[in-house]
Amino acid sequence: MNPKKSSSKIRSGLFYITIALLTVGIVTLASVPYILSRQGGSVTPGVNEGQYPRNGDGVDRYGRPSADAEEMRGVWVAYLSLGGVNKEKIDEIVSSAKANGMNTIFLHVRPFGDALYRSDYYPWSHLISGSQGTAPEEGFDPLAYAVEAAHREGMALHAWLNPLRIMLANGVYPPSLSDDNPYNVWRNDDNEENDDWVIDYKSGKFYNPAIPEVRELIVNGTREIVENYNVDGVHWDDYFYPADDESFDDSKAYASYRQQGGTMSLADWRRNNINELVKAVYSAVKSADGECLFGISPAGNIDNCMNAGADVRTWGSSEGYVDYLIPQVYWTSDNTIAPFEPVCRRWNELITCDKVKLYIGLALYKAGSDDDRGKWKKADDIIMNQVLYTRGGEIKSKGFVLYSYAYFDSEQTAEEMKNLRSVLS
């Protein structure tokens, strides 16, 4: 027998035996999740194999983001968490957000036609010193420091703005408006033509988006942020027109529009005003920094959005308006009016433009509370399961955002946060 041929046959036999053993091992390992799920176990805490199908877009079969497609894990840091803001508070916010598994911070830097940054258009926010228009001591710039702190920890930061709100309807926030606030400038000068550039509604105050000069102010106030700060995004929430009827008195501007031959209804005209503003802001953001994102978090009810002037159907189906939408789907699965999953599916169907991403806004503040007739007290893994649903493939969600930071360390949400963190590691 030829010794070379004999050795070759032995090596060949060993090769096929090795392949067979590897195949058996792979099949066995692949069956572990199935076996565990049938025995009540789980591969990832709270996630049974088969409960959520593979997304196919950056999510593995256990609902975890794969390394090649990072999931948006965001948190809104509202103005109520920023009173007396300083470096220590910002460091605490960034540290807590990271420790709780987040990778993106939405920081409220213009809650009331003001600024938590150096602005040529808006007064300093009262959240800094207690008095609107008073600059922080020693040249401190909250937004600049927050961007630096977030980036140092590998996190993204979006500058969260309220485009129209100047004062809440309760007349408490802010306590007063500074003399250089555009509201006071326009109302107190000798030009009566600009009096309706701002609107009093109930005890609140709002910018009138029907006015080109107002839209220009908002656009310029956005552009300066993107040009002067290394933010990763500019973000709006769900405050648009505060009423869907004539009680919000923009009648002078609407009458002028009709006199010039306009034929749109009041509701369509208002939606068009907001659309013009959204398009202009998007263009300003992109011209200042093509990598910076612009997105909006509308209310979860699509009809309510449309009634408030927020034309989410156009934003989700057309280029040139937004990079992302984060609908506030603040309900449980057993909500009788707006159950979580069907609402998510409606938003998924609404977004048909490939360049518009979908993230889901989640109501951490409701977890463990009596809200919605006690539905949030039925379980302590509601938010966790909602996050898993966003990963499951039924909707093309790229992540989630929690409202709000104030509930990370609340006794009310302690168990919910513990369960949520188990699927974020």
BAROVO-346007 format. One line per field, with one value per residue (C-alpha): residue in three letters; x negated, y, z. Coordinates in pm, whole numbers, padded with zeros to 5 digits. Example, Ala and Ser with C-alpha at 12.3 -4.5 7.8 and 13.67 -1.06 7.14 Angstrom:
# residues 2
aa = [ALA SER];
u = [-01230 -01367];
v = [-00450 -00106];
w = [00780 00714];
This chain:
# residues 425
aa = [MET ASN PRO LYS LYS SER SER SER LYS ILE ARG SER GLY LEU PHE TYR ILE THR ILE ALA LEU LEU THR VAL GLY ILE VAL THR LEU ALA SER VAL PRO TYR ILE LEU SER ARG GLN GLY GLY SER VAL THR PRO GLY VAL ASN GLU GLY GLN TYR PRO ARG ASN GLY ASP GLY VAL ASP ARG TYR GLY ARG PRO SER ALA ASP ALA GLU GLU MET ARG GLY VAL TRP VAL ALA TYR LEU SER LEU GLY GLY VAL ASN LYS GLU LYS ILE ASP GLU ILE VAL SER SER ALA LYS ALA ASN GLY MET ASN THR ILE PHE LEU HIS VAL ARG PRO PHE GLY ASP ALA LEU TYR ARG SER ASP TYR TYR PRO TRP SER HIS LEU ILE SER GLY SER GLN GLY THR ALA PRO GLU GLU GLY PHE ASP PRO LEU ALA TYR ALA VAL GLU ALA ALA HIS ARG GLU GLY MET ALA LEU HIS ALA TRP LEU ASN PRO LEU ARG ILE MET LEU ALA ASN GLY VAL TYR PRO PRO SER LEU SER ASP ASP ASN PRO TYR ASN VAL TRP ARG ASN ASP ASP ASN GLU GLU ASN ASP ASP TRP VAL ILE ASP TYR LYS SER GLY LYS PHE TYR ASN PRO ALA ILE PRO GLU VAL ARG GLU LEU ILE VAL ASN GLY THR ARG GLU ILE VAL GLU ASN TYR ASN VAL ASP GLY VAL HIS TRP ASP ASP TYR PHE TYR PRO ALA ASP ASP GLU SER PHE ASP ASP SER LYS ALA TYR ALA SER TYR ARG GLN GLN GLY GLY THR MET SER LEU ALA ASP TRP ARG ARG ASN ASN ILE ASN GLU LEU VAL LYS ALA VAL TYR SER ALA VAL LYS SER ALA ASP GLY GLU CYS LEU PHE GLY ILE SER PRO ALA GLY ASN ILE ASP ASN CYS MET ASN ALA GLY ALA ASP VAL ARG THR TRP GLY SER SER GLU GLY TYR VAL ASP TYR LEU ILE PRO GLN VAL TYR TRP THR SER ASP ASN THR ILE ALA PRO PHE GLU PRO VAL CYS ARG ARG TRP ASN GLU LEU ILE THR CYS ASP LYS VAL LYS LEU TYR ILE GLY LEU ALA LEU TYR LYS ALA GLY SER ASP ASP ASP ARG GLY LYS TRP LYS LYS ALA ASP ASP ILE ILE MET ASN GLN VAL LEU TYR THR ARG GLY GLY GLU ILE LYS SER LYS GLY PHE VAL LEU TYR SER TYR ALA TYR PHE ASP SER GLU GLN THR ALA GLU GLU MET LYS ASN LEU ARG SER VAL LEU SER];
u = [00000 -00123 -00193 -00113 00230 00300 00215 00436 00733 00685 00676 00986 01172 01079 01197 01545 01570 01479 01742 02004 01920 01931 02270 02411 02273 02422 02763 02752 02660 02926 03189 03103 03325 03612 03568 03538 03848 04051 03928 04010 03650 03504 03184 03208 03404 03768 03722 03828 03715 03997 04179 04036 03935 03602 03604 03355 03232 02968 03145 03066 03318 03318 03426 03082 02928 02646 02308 02348 02663 02686 03027 03145 03185 03290 03418 03589 03443 03725 03693 03836 03511 03294 03374 03049 02861 02484 02192 02256 02618 02523 02257 02518 02763 02505 02380 02730 02836 02534 02574 02934 02837 02909 02699 02884 02991 03265 03185 03448 03259 03549 03864 04017 03887 03564 03219 02990 02710 02567 02823 02852 03228 03361 03303 03126 03368 03494 03383 03027 03068 03440 03489 03525 03260 02994 02674 02502 02203 01844 01943 02097 02280 02509 02548 02177 02091 02367 02247 01891 02002 02223 01962 01697 01910 01977 02336 02527 02701 03000 03101 03471 03669 04028 04072 04391 04434 04339 04532 04741 05116 05099 04895 04635 04354 04160 04249 04196 04059 03746 03760 03560 03795 03933 04285 04222 04023 04303 04587 04422 04279 04462 04538 04892 04838 04626 04860 05017 04681 04741 05075 05222 05418 05586 05306 05032 04832 04726 04548 04774 04629 04843 04607 04297 04090 04177 04076 03752 03682 03732 03516 03236 03256 03210 02932 02722 02735 02611 02344 02210 02254 02154 02502 02601 02956 03223 03547 03904 04174 04553 04635 04781 05114 05263 05622 05794 06049 06080 06011 05645 05690 05486 05786 05601 05337 05595 05816 05514 05444 05802 05802 05499 05691 05611 05865 05743 05960 05835 05712 05532 05383 05246 05096 04936 04787 04623 04510 04341 04165 04060 03918 03727 03579 03480 03306 03127 03004 02872 02707 02528 02422 02524 02466 02688 03036 03372 03664 04000 04184 04555 04843 04931 05280 05242 05576 05486 05158 05335 05583 05296 05135 04879 04903 04732 04862 04662 04355 04352 04404 04188 03824 03713 03913 03755 03494 03700 04032 04078 04453 04543 04713 04791 05038 05038 05128 05465 05567 05920 05889 05527 05357 04982 04913 05188 05087 04725 04840 05035 04726 04524 04770 04764 04388 04333 04028 03712 03515 03741 03664 03918 03845 04111 04161 04240 04414 04170 04343 04660 04491 04616 04868 05248 05260 05504 05726 05450 05334 04971 04987 05074 04710 04360 04221 04449 04178 03938 04187 04263 03893 03882 04179 03993 03717 03940 03975 04346 04257 03944 03847 03484 03515 03702 03699 03815 04007 03843 03505 03675 03810 03482 03434 03794 03932 04241 04041 03767 03882 03969 03621 03457 03641 03569 03197 03193 03257 03027 02702];
v = [00000 00346 00519 00862 00746 00576 00896 01096 00863 00894 01272 01268 01047 01268 01572 01426 01310 01663 01817 01576 01656 02030 01993 01806 02073 02356 02189 02124 02482 02614 02411 02550 02858 02638 02397 02676 02849 02528 02477 02831 02949 03233 03316 03687 03787 03835 03723 03378 03254 03297 03562 03834 03735 03837 04193 04130 04489 04496 04285 03925 03652 03738 04096 04245 04504 04355 04523 04654 04861 05067 05110 05456 05445 05795 05991 06329 06563 06814 07168 07057 06867 07168 07439 07602 07406 07381 07157 06915 06867 06807 06555 06378 06366 06221 05969 05851 05825 05610 05393 05324 05205 05516 05640 05962 06262 06503 06813 07085 07400 07620 07545 07896 08106 08130 07972 07757 07865 08188 08324 08631 08583 08456 08562 08340 08095 08155 07798 07926 08204 08214 08524 08522 08725 08688 08529 08250 08332 08304 08257 07912 07781 07486 07353 07372 07187 06928 06848 06807 06589 06366 06317 06241 05944 05835 05960 06172 06495 06652 07011 06996 07309 07425 07626 07821 07824 08141 08088 07800 07847 07840 08162 08011 07905 08116 08345 08653 08751 08963 09302 09168 08874 08911 08901 09217 09382 09341 09423 09729 09904 10168 09930 09794 09572 09326 09292 08977 08813 08665 08531 08527 08209 08162 08270 08138 08306 08168 08267 08296 08068 08232 08530 08504 08713 08473 08173 08353 08407 08038 07934 08172 08058 07700 07771 07942 07626 07402 07650 07719 07387 07035 06894 06565 06676 06942 06816 06948 06803 06807 07173 07334 07518 07502 07497 07359 07639 08018 08044 08073 08416 08426 08569 08879 08673 08429 08713 08864 08528 08499 08858 08774 08495 08204 07922 07687 07618 07743 07394 07339 07688 07626 07294 07469 07734 07464 07274 07586 07628 07263 07268 07590 07456 07128 07321 07546 07249 07069 07380 07444 07080 06807 06540 06701 06549 06722 06535 06580 06394 06433 06324 05955 06018 06096 06278 06501 06585 06690 06902 07080 07176 06894 06736 06413 06236 06471 06460 06083 06044 06319 06417 06754 06776 06553 06284 06103 06094 05982 05943 05947 05609 05647 05361 04999 04704 04666 05030 05019 05336 05338 05002 05019 04777 04892 05256 05167 04987 05293 05508 05246 05260 05639 05660 05567 05784 05573 05865 05912 05689 05576 05569 05510 05744 05551 05671 05582 05842 05631 05308 05200 05483 05499 05650 05505 05357 05157 04973 05063 04884 04547 04462 04596 04494 04700 04934 04642 04454 04767 04801 04437 04498 04781 04528 04249 04326 04404 04774 04928 05107 05200 05247 05422 05733 05746 06026 06124 06142 06240 05883 05695 05685 05709 05458 05437 05306 05109 04760 04873 05022 04709 04494 04738 04741 04362 04384 04681 04515];
w = [00000 -00089 00248 00099 -00019 00315 00507 00272 00338 00715 00697 00476 00722 01015 00821 00765 01128 01244 01016 01149 01512 01443 01276 01574 01808 01609 01591 01965 02047 01812 01993 02339 02309 02189 02479 02734 02602 02630 02987 03098 03084 02882 02702 02783 03096 03006 02644 02526 02187 01939 02142 01921 01566 01426 01298 01019 01054 01324 01589 01679 01756 02126 02067 02130 01897 01694 01686 01332 01394 01712 01862 01967 02345 02434 02730 02745 03006 03058 03193 03528 03587 03503 03760 03873 03611 03661 03566 03853 03749 03388 03490 03702 03410 03170 03425 03514 03150 03068 03378 03279 02933 02727 02437 02346 02555 02447 02651 02691 02591 02477 02676 02667 02381 02579 02574 02786 02553 02416 02172 01953 01933 02266 02630 02880 03040 03394 03470 03505 03760 03840 03627 03249 03071 03341 03214 03409 03623 03500 03140 03194 02886 02975 02620 02542 02860 02807 02456 02583 02875 02661 02391 02650 02756 02398 02400 02148 02247 02073 02151 02243 02151 02190 01870 01959 02336 02527 02849 02980 02998 03378 03375 03610 03376 03330 03623 03405 03065 03028 02859 02565 02510 02156 02303 02504 02228 01975 02212 02364 02060 01855 01570 01600 01296 01491 01788 01645 01584 01929 02052 02403 02458 02795 03029 02801 02527 02187 01870 01565 01295 01026 01028 00803 01046 01329 01122 01036 01407 01482 01186 01283 01644 01526 01282 01549 01762 01482 01375 01725 01907 01810 01872 01712 01650 01688 01835 01867 02087 02043 02116 01805 01789 02140 02007 01698 01666 01663 02037 01935 01781 01462 01277 01152 00974 00839 00710 00535 00371 00245 00117 -00093 -00263 -00032 -00031 00241 00543 00880 00972 00640 00653 01001 00895 00599 00828 01039 00730 00596 00930 00950 00597 00664 00988 00822 00545 00796 00997 00691 00545 00876 00930 00690 00956 01220 01250 01281 01428 01597 01873 01795 02016 01983 01845 01474 01446 01741 01568 01250 01447 01623 01292 01299 00953 01049 00738 00516 00741 00734 00361 00208 00206 00335 00657 00923 00971 01235 01416 01777 01837 02206 02238 02605 02652 02761 02541 02715 02676 02537 02328 02212 02271 02233 01948 01707 01759 01680 01366 01251 01286 01104 00814 00816 00759 00396 00321 00340 00481 00784 01081 01338 01710 01975 02271 02592 02909 03183 03400 03401 03512 03854 03868 03879 03529 03275 03545 03707 03396 03471 03806 03657 03585 03635 03296 03069 02940 02899 02683 02482 02408 02301 02074 01899 01825 01708 01339 01322 01295 01146 01465 01519 01893 02172 02391 02754 02919 03134 03306 03634 03666 03637 04012 04130 04380 04160 03864 04045 03941 03590 03543 03684 03430 03149 03221 03195 02820 02758 02865];
